[in-house]
């Protein structure tokens, strides 16, 4: 097992990731997801989940599921981006007459936000609640009133600190 709670095989199985997408494309996302989840839940909870026999097996499974969503949050941009000599590809012809069309930057950002929000919902019950900055700090991406606001789960209307 890597440094985090999950490995690329867990992500592949959970999200039906095509086998031709190289493991290396997930390496940095796996590391970033582990660091972020650790910041959310704290060292003690994360270390317990890393143990072969954790004190709370349900919590470990829940955190693994959340970490997988964080991996996808980080990985989806690189997986969706095809770079060629002429630049970033929006669509391209492949074998025969098939045309591959990639998500737009806006669609990728929306997908990333969905994965992040899902991870927060899954792991939220285990978040630190001690007033530390690491407890729950994310970027608000969808509210026009609070766009770009860092939220700390407070405001009842938008769940932000506006």
CORNOR-V521200 format. One record per backbone hydrogen bond with DSSP energy under -0.5 kcal/mol. NH is the residue of the N-H (numbers start at 0). CO is the residue of the C=O. If there is no record, write none. Layout:
# CORNOR-V521200
NH|CO ; NH|CO
This chain:
# CORNOR-V521200
9|6 ; 10|6 ; 11|7 ; 12|8 ; 13|9 ; 14|10 ; 15|11 ; 16|11 ; 20|17 ; 21|19 ; 24|21 ; 25|22 ; 26|22 ; 26|23 ; 27|23 ; 29|25 ; 30|26 ; 31|27 ; 32|28 ; 33|29 ; 34|30 ; 35|31 ; 36|32 ; 37|33 ; 38|34 ; 39|35 ; 40|36 ; 41|37 ; 45|41 ; 46|42 ; 47|43 ; 48|44 ; 49|45 ; 50|46 ; 50|47 ; 53|50 ; 59|55 ; 60|56 ; 61|57 ; 62|58 ; 63|59 ; 64|60 ; 65|61 ; 66|62 ; 67|63 ; 68|64 ; 69|65 ; 70|66 ; 71|67 ; 72|68 ; 73|69 ; 74|70 ; 75|71 ; 78|74 ; 79|75 ; 80|76 ; 81|79 ; 81|88 ; 82|80 ; 83|86 ; 86|83 ; 88|81 ; 91|99 ; 93|97 ; 97|94 ; 99|91 ; 101|89 ; 107|103 ; 108|104 ; 109|105 ; 110|106 ; 111|107 ; 112|108 ; 113|109 ; 114|110 ; 115|111 ; 116|112 ; 117|113 ; 118|114 ; 119|115 ; 120|116 ; 121|117 ; 122|118 ; 123|119 ; 125|122 ; 126|123 ; 127|39 ; 134|131 ; 137|150 ; 139|137 ; 139|148 ; 146|142 ; 147|139 ; 148|145 ; 150|137 ; 152|158 ; 154|159 ; 158|154
